[in-house]
């Protein structure tokens, strides 16, 4: 599993509450990370549609010891 930071085109300000446009997702691919955030926002009808678009996905950590992010992710079961 990997930890991704998903940044959207909008909804990054915390002045109105949660900054949904700057979210963190634990999953196995960047596509699934964005889909997880987007499906939640669409279901809850949060923000404007054009603010839900993807800006960037960043790999922050991985459960695999020798990974490209060079940061370990530990998940307690």
N, C-alpha and C positions, 0 to 999 in steps of 0.2 A: 504494500500500500504506500501511497505517496500523499504528501501534504501540499496542496496548491493554494496560491493566493489568486483569487479571481477579481480583477478590476473591471468595472463597467464604465460606460461613457458618462454616466451620471450617478446620482444617489450616493455620493461619497461624503457628503456633509453630515456631521453628527448633530447639527443644530436642531434638527427635527426628530431626533431619536436615533434609531439604529442606522448605521451607514451600510445599507445593503449592497452598495456599489463597490465595497471593499470587503469581500468575504473570503473565508477559508474553508476548504473542502478536503476531506480525506477520501480518496478514491484511487483507482489504478490508472486513470488516463486524464489528460487535460480536457478532452472532449466531454467526458462524463462530469468533470468538475464544473464546466460552464453550464451544461445541461441541468445539473442539480440546482444551481442558483437560478437559472432562467425559469425552470419549471415552477419553483417556489414563488418567484415574483409574479409570474403569469397567473398562477392559481389564486394567489392572495390579491391580485390586481394592484400591486404596489408600484408607484412611480409612473412616469410617462413611458410609453413603449420605446421611444427613441433613446431613453436613458438606460434601458435594459440591454443595449448592445454591448458586445464584448470590446474592451480596450486591450487588455493584456492578461495572460495567464503566466504565473511565475511558479516554478517548482521550488519549494522551500526545503523539503526534507523527504527522505525515503527510508523505509524499513530495511532495505538492502544495505549491507555494510559498505560496499564500494559503489557509491552512486555518484551521478553527475552533479548533484547539488552539494555534495561534500558535507552534508548535515544528516545525522541520524534521526529517525522518527521512531519513538518507542510507543507502542500501544499496549496498554494494560488490559488484560482480558478479565 
